[in-house]
Amino acid sequence: FPRAEDCDGWVGSTMLLDWRSAIRKALMSHGRSVLVLLLSLVTVVSVVARADDDVPKPPVAEAAPRSPLDILIDKSKVDLKQHRLEVKMSHIAGKVTLKVYDDTGAVLADQEQDFSGRAAGSTLVVTWSPATDATVGKIEVFAYDKDGYYKGIAIVPWSIAIPHEEVNFRRDSSDIDDSEKPKLEASFVKVTETVLAHKDLGKITFFIAGHTDTVGAAAYNVQLSRARAQSIASWFRRRGLKIGIAFEGFGESALLVKTPDETDEPRNRRVDYILAIDEPVMKTSGLRPAWKRIN
């Protein structure tokens, strides 16, 4: 390598060495030996570089994709009298928090339950102790997995059955006779007043459920009760009810009075008027309702 005194310039961090001049002087003074040394350095560097390229690198481990947390609450298992509900989550459980409100928005309960380590899919029974006996308007549930990830769901079990005078239909008919319409007018007033009194709860729907007795074939009774519920729903829409309206027929699957087959029982021939946020839970003998909406 060239000596400092052979270089045209200062040696140090503040000035640049004129390496071209130094290399030229070195070659003139030492000739072949310097050239061989420089070529050797280039060869060593290139060999090291190639050797480094040949070294196998360990694979970079990739984290397994995390599935989203899902929670399930069976609304038919929400027991407002016993103050309990059931939750399932798709991950190993951590905890569940719950807040219960009355129909005015006041908090009835604010609780947390530890379910650490419970397997994914386990039934987690959540209970609460309300401060008062006020009507439950909404329940907020947050489920946390073992890693702290969480998902929430709101349940609005509020519903009101509107008392009313039953519309009488002619046999095997779903047409509403003019003589029966005053009954619907009275019900219209009750429905609109109740909606106005609870408008702050959320989006209220008017559910109309038709029922029959056990006279006739079960499948036919479902069709007949559905057609009659639809007729009443259509009347309320034409009358000017602005909220959502849904109807369904239950036939003889939800008898008010238990009877044997082929029993003429007037109390079973009825229509339920229900105001609710969520679809109401109907206790049936197996029929799963599919509520239809009126535009």
C-alpha positions as CSV (number, residue, x, y, z in Angstrom):
1,F,0.0,0.0,0.0
2,P,1.3,3.6,-0.6
3,R,2.9,5.5,2.2
4,A,1.3,8.7,3.4
5,E,4.3,10.7,2.3
6,D,3.9,9.4,-1.3
7,C,0.3,10.8,-1.5
8,D,-0.7,14.2,-2.9
9,G,-2.9,15.4,-0.1
10,W,-3.7,15.2,3.6
11,V,-4.3,11.8,5.3
12,G,-7.3,12.2,7.6
13,S,-11.1,12.3,7.8
14,T,-11.4,15.9,6.6
15,M,-9.6,15.6,3.3
16,L,-9.8,13.1,0.4
17,L,-6.7,11.2,-0.6
18,D,-5.9,11.3,-4.3
19,W,-5.7,7.5,-4.6
20,R,-5.2,7.7,-8.3
21,S,-1.9,9.6,-7.9
22,A,-0.8,7.3,-5.0
23,I,-1.5,4.1,-7.0
24,R,0.4,5.6,-10.0
25,K,3.5,6.3,-7.8
26,A,3.3,2.9,-6.2
27,L,3.3,1.2,-9.5
28,M,6.3,3.2,-10.7
29,S,8.2,2.4,-7.5
30,H,7.3,-1.2,-6.9
31,G,6.0,-2.3,-10.2
32,R,4.8,-5.9,-10.5
33,S,4.6,-6.7,-6.7
34,V,1.9,-4.0,-6.1
35,L,-0.2,-5.1,-9.1
36,V,-0.1,-8.8,-7.9
37,L,-1.3,-7.7,-4.4
38,L,-4.2,-5.7,-5.8
39,L,-5.3,-8.6,-8.0
40,S,-5.1,-10.9,-5.0
41,L,-7.4,-8.6,-3.0
42,V,-10.0,-8.5,-5.7
43,T,-9.9,-12.3,-6.0
44,V,-10.4,-12.8,-2.2
45,V,-13.3,-10.4,-2.1
46,S,-15.0,-12.1,-5.0
47,V,-14.5,-15.5,-3.4
48,V,-16.0,-14.4,-0.1
49,A,-19.0,-12.9,-1.9
50,R,-19.6,-16.1,-3.8
51,A,-19.2,-18.2,-0.7
52,D,-21.7,-16.0,1.2
53,D,-24.2,-16.4,-1.7
54,D,-23.8,-20.2,-1.4
55,V,-24.6,-20.4,2.3
56,P,-28.3,-21.6,2.7
57,K,-30.4,-19.1,4.6
58,P,-32.9,-20.4,7.2
59,P,-36.5,-20.1,6.0
60,V,-38.4,-17.2,7.5
61,A,-41.3,-18.6,9.6
62,E,-44.7,-17.2,8.6
63,A,-47.3,-16.8,11.3
64,A,-50.4,-18.9,10.7
65,P,-53.4,-16.8,9.6
66,R,-55.7,-16.0,12.4
67,S,-59.4,-16.9,11.9
68,P,-61.9,-14.2,12.9
69,L,-63.6,-14.5,16.2
70,D,-67.3,-15.4,15.8
71,I,-69.8,-15.5,18.6
72,L,-73.3,-17.1,18.7
73,I,-76.2,-16.3,21.0
74,D,-79.3,-18.5,20.7
75,K,-82.1,-16.0,21.2
76,S,-84.5,-18.8,22.1
77,K,-82.2,-19.4,25.2
78,V,-82.3,-15.8,26.4
79,D,-84.3,-16.1,29.6
80,L,-85.3,-12.7,30.9
81,K,-87.1,-14.2,34.0
82,Q,-84.1,-16.2,35.1
83,H,-81.6,-13.5,33.9
84,R,-79.4,-15.8,31.9
85,L,-78.3,-16.4,28.3
86,E,-75.9,-18.7,26.4
87,V,-72.9,-17.7,24.4
88,K,-70.6,-19.7,22.1
89,M,-67.3,-18.4,20.6
90,S,-65.1,-19.8,17.9
91,H,-61.8,-19.4,19.8
92,I,-60.6,-20.6,23.2
93,A,-62.6,-18.4,25.7
94,G,-61.3,-15.7,27.9
95,K,-64.2,-13.8,29.4
96,V,-67.6,-12.4,28.7
97,T,-68.9,-8.9,29.7
98,L,-72.5,-8.0,29.7
99,K,-74.5,-4.8,30.1
100,V,-78.3,-4.8,30.5
101,Y,-80.5,-1.7,29.9
102,D,-84.2,-1.2,30.5
103,D,-86.5,0.3,27.9
104,T,-85.7,3.8,29.0
105,G,-81.9,3.3,28.5
106,A,-81.0,3.0,32.2
107,V,-78.4,0.4,33.2
108,L,-79.9,-2.6,35.0
109,A,-76.7,-4.7,35.2
110,D,-73.0,-4.4,34.2
111,Q,-71.1,-7.6,34.8
112,E,-68.1,-9.7,33.8
113,Q,-67.6,-13.5,33.9
114,D,-64.4,-15.4,33.6
115,F,-64.4,-18.4,31.2
116,S,-60.6,-18.7,30.8
117,G,-59.5,-21.8,28.9
118,R,-63.0,-23.0,27.9
119,A,-62.8,-24.8,24.6
120,A,-64.0,-23.2,21.4
121,G,-67.6,-23.9,20.8
122,S,-68.4,-24.5,24.5
123,T,-71.7,-23.3,25.8
124,L,-71.0,-20.4,28.2
125,V,-73.9,-19.6,30.5
126,V,-73.9,-15.9,31.4
127,T,-76.1,-14.6,34.2
128,W,-76.8,-11.2,35.6
129,S,-78.5,-9.6,38.7
130,P,-80.6,-6.6,37.6
131,A,-80.8,-3.6,39.9
132,T,-84.6,-3.4,39.4
133,D,-87.5,-5.4,37.9
134,A,-87.8,-3.0,35.0
135,T,-88.5,-4.3,31.5
136,V,-85.3,-5.3,29.7
137,G,-84.8,-3.2,26.6
138,K,-81.4,-4.2,25.3
139,I,-78.5,-6.5,26.2
140,E,-74.9,-5.8,25.1
141,V,-72.6,-8.8,25.1
142,F,-68.9,-8.8,24.4
143,A,-67.0,-12.1,24.2
144,Y,-63.2,-12.1,24.6
145,D,-60.9,-14.9,23.6
146,K,-57.8,-16.0,25.5
147,D,-55.6,-13.5,23.5
148,G,-57.9,-10.5,24.3
149,Y,-59.5,-10.3,20.9
150,Y,-63.2,-9.6,21.3
151,K,-66.5,-9.3,19.4
152,G,-69.7,-7.7,20.5
153,I,-73.4,-8.3,19.8
154,A,-76.5,-6.4,20.9
155,I,-79.7,-8.2,21.7
156,V,-83.0,-6.3,21.8
157,P,-85.5,-8.7,23.5
158,W,-88.0,-5.9,23.9
159,S,-91.4,-6.8,22.5
160,I,-95.0,-5.9,23.2
161,A,-98.1,-8.0,22.4
162,I,-100.9,-5.6,21.3
163,P,-104.2,-6.7,22.8
164,H,-107.0,-6.6,20.2
165,E,-110.3,-8.0,19.0
166,E,-109.9,-10.9,16.6
167,V,-110.9,-10.6,13.0
168,N,-113.3,-13.3,12.0
169,F,-112.7,-14.8,8.6
170,R,-115.2,-16.9,6.6
171,R,-114.4,-20.6,6.3
172,D,-111.3,-21.3,4.1
173,S,-111.0,-17.6,3.3
174,S,-108.4,-14.9,3.9
175,D,-110.6,-12.0,2.8
176,I,-111.4,-9.3,5.4
177,D,-115.1,-8.5,5.4
178,D,-116.1,-4.8,5.8
179,S,-117.9,-5.7,9.1
180,E,-114.5,-6.7,10.6
181,K,-112.6,-3.6,9.7
182,P,-113.6,-1.5,12.8
183,K,-111.6,-4.0,14.8
184,L,-108.6,-3.3,12.7
185,E,-109.1,0.4,13.1
186,A,-109.1,0.1,16.9
187,S,-105.9,-2.0,16.7
188,F,-104.3,0.6,14.4
189,V,-104.7,3.2,17.1
190,K,-103.1,1.0,19.8
191,V,-100.2,0.1,17.5
192,T,-99.4,3.7,16.5
193,E,-99.6,4.9,20.1
194,T,-97.2,2.1,21.3
195,V,-94.7,2.8,18.6
196,L,-94.7,6.5,19.5
197,A,-94.1,5.7,23.2
198,H,-91.1,3.5,22.4
199,K,-89.6,5.2,19.3
200,D,-86.2,5.7,21.1
201,L,-85.6,1.9,21.4
202,G,-84.6,1.5,17.7
203,K,-86.2,0.2,14.5
204,I,-89.5,-1.3,15.6
205,T,-91.3,-3.9,13.4
206,F,-94.9,-4.9,13.6
207,F,-95.1,-8.8,13.5
208,I,-98.3,-10.5,12.6
209,A,-98.6,-14.2,13.3
210,G,-101.5,-16.3,12.1
211,H,-102.7,-19.5,13.9
212,T,-105.4,-22.1,13.3
213,D,-107.0,-24.9,15.3
214,T,-106.4,-28.6,14.5
215,V,-109.3,-29.1,12.1
216,G,-107.9,-30.0,8.6
217,A,-104.5,-30.9,7.3
218,A,-101.5,-29.4,9.1
219,A,-99.8,-28.1,5.9
220,Y,-103.1,-26.5,4.7
221,N,-103.5,-24.8,8.0
222,V,-100.1,-23.2,7.7
223,Q,-101.0,-21.9,4.3
224,L,-104.4,-20.6,5.5
225,S,-103.0,-18.9,8.6
226,R,-100.2,-17.3,6.5
227,A,-102.7,-15.9,4.0
228,R,-104.9,-14.4,6.7
229,A,-101.8,-12.9,8.4
230,Q,-100.8,-11.4,5.1
231,S,-104.2,-9.9,4.6
232,I,-104.1,-8.2,7.9
233,A,-100.5,-7.0,7.3
234,S,-101.5,-5.5,3.9
235,W,-104.5,-3.7,5.5
236,F,-102.2,-2.0,8.1
237,R,-99.8,-0.9,5.3
238,R,-102.7,0.5,3.2
239,R,-104.0,2.2,6.4
240,G,-100.8,4.1,6.7
241,L,-98.6,2.3,9.3
242,K,-95.1,3.6,8.5
243,I,-92.9,1.1,10.4
244,G,-91.8,-2.3,9.1
245,I,-94.5,-5.0,8.9
246,A,-93.8,-8.7,8.8
247,F,-96.2,-11.7,8.7
248,E,-96.0,-15.5,9.0
249,G,-98.4,-18.4,9.4
250,F,-98.0,-21.0,12.1
251,G,-101.0,-23.1,11.4
252,E,-101.6,-25.5,14.3
253,S,-97.9,-25.6,15.5
254,A,-98.4,-23.0,18.3
255,L,-101.7,-23.9,19.9
256,L,-102.9,-21.6,22.7
257,V,-105.1,-24.5,24.0
258,K,-103.7,-28.0,23.6
259,T,-106.3,-30.2,21.8
260,P,-106.4,-33.5,19.9
261,D,-106.4,-33.5,16.2
262,E,-109.6,-32.4,14.4
263,T,-110.7,-30.3,17.3
264,D,-112.7,-27.1,16.6
265,E,-111.3,-24.7,19.2
266,P,-112.0,-20.9,18.6
267,R,-109.2,-19.8,21.0
268,N,-106.7,-21.4,18.7
269,R,-108.0,-19.5,15.7
270,R,-106.2,-16.2,16.3
271,V,-103.7,-13.7,15.1
272,D,-100.9,-12.3,17.3
273,Y,-99.9,-8.6,17.0
274,I,-96.4,-8.1,18.2
275,L,-94.2,-5.0,18.2
276,A,-90.5,-5.8,18.5
277,I,-87.0,-4.9,17.4
278,D,-85.8,-8.4,16.7
279,E,-87.9,-11.2,15.4
280,P,-90.0,-12.6,18.2
281,V,-89.3,-16.1,19.5
282,M,-92.4,-18.2,19.0
283,K,-92.7,-21.5,20.8
284,T,-93.8,-24.0,18.2
285,S,-94.0,-27.8,17.8
286,G,-91.3,-27.7,15.1
287,L,-92.2,-25.1,12.5
288,R,-89.4,-22.6,11.9
289,P,-90.8,-19.2,11.0
290,A,-89.7,-17.4,7.9
291,W,-91.1,-13.9,8.3
292,K,-92.2,-12.1,5.1
293,R,-92.0,-8.4,4.8
294,I,-94.7,-6.0,3.4
295,N,-93.4,-3.3,1.2
